[in-house]
Amino acid sequence: MKKLKYILSILILFLLAGCEEDLTLDIPAGEEKLVVEGHIEQGLPPVVMLTRSVPVFTATSPDALEDAFVHNAQVVVTNGGQSYVLKEIASPGFSESLKEAIALQFGLPPALLNGNGQFPFYVYSTDELVGEIGESYGLRISHEGRVLTSTTTIPNLNPIDSLWLMPHPDPAEDSLKILYYRYVDPDTLGNSVRYFTKRNQEPFYPGLFSSVFNDELVNGGTIVFPLDRGEPRGQKEVNQELYSYFGKGDTIIVRWAAIDLAHFRFWNTLEGEQNSNGSPIGSPNTTRSNIKGGLGIWGGYGVSYHRIVVD
């Protein structure tokens, strides 16, 4: 069965904008849908990026990228019986806390968010609400007769027990180190985690092939395992010699985020689809969105930070 695979993030589309390839496939455009990439974590305001689904074979340009953003939507987050209306904000008007929230989630350098015209960026947010551990947050989006809804939670923190470094297996590569972590899972089924790493002045990047973990097979147990260095989203090629390693002098910060089960399923299935290199005319996309009436994710993060320096 033919299908048209949609890019779920405008950021990935931006990274692909520099690639040019002549294609002669004639594939129906399909129904346009609204795509949500929204999040809220403790101590930071909610951020919702709303775009239109963009066919993979659509020609890209700065104007096309800007047109993908959905403007003038009504976006409301509910918590504890109160409703908070999120305002649409363009990058020149981002506050420092909003820049921090966007840079953390999307793996962007803050300079890209300064509104200097390099890349148009629009989000919906409010400074009247910040995330809290253990709270639940509803999302309702209305736009041109379409209504999208979702709910997420910010779970209790499940921090890493410890971090340490091991040498590269090749003695000739003694300047490269492997990062290991120990994680003790609580004795309650359903704990899920998404991780990011920051190396020196780089942004926080999620794990390239898999950024999420779940305790389905190790409930209440202890995990000791290597933790791959995060990479930019949309990256096409991987340096096999350097991938996952850190070097001498690197300062490493791990962003370890507790997420709920629906949030885990979204990233787990999306990353599985990306890793399979699925054909756009192959089997249907199995990404498990938690957005009713649209595509994408509305997810909460309970974040702890862990730092180590490569001596």
Secondary structure, DSSP 8 states (H G I E B T S, - for coil): -----EES-HHHHHHHTT---------------EEEEEEEEBTS--EEEEEE-EETTS---HHHHHHHB--S-EEEEEETTEEEEEEEEEGGG--HHHHHHHHHHHT--GGGGS-SSSS--EEEE-SS--B-TT-EEEEEEEETTEEEEEEEE-------SEEEEEE-SSGGGTTEEEEEEEEE--SSTT-EEEEEEEETTS--EE-SS--EEE-TTTTT-EEEEE------TT-----TTTTT-EETT-EEEEEEEEE-HHHHHHHHHHHHHHHTT--TTSS--------BTSEEEEEEEEEEEEEEE--
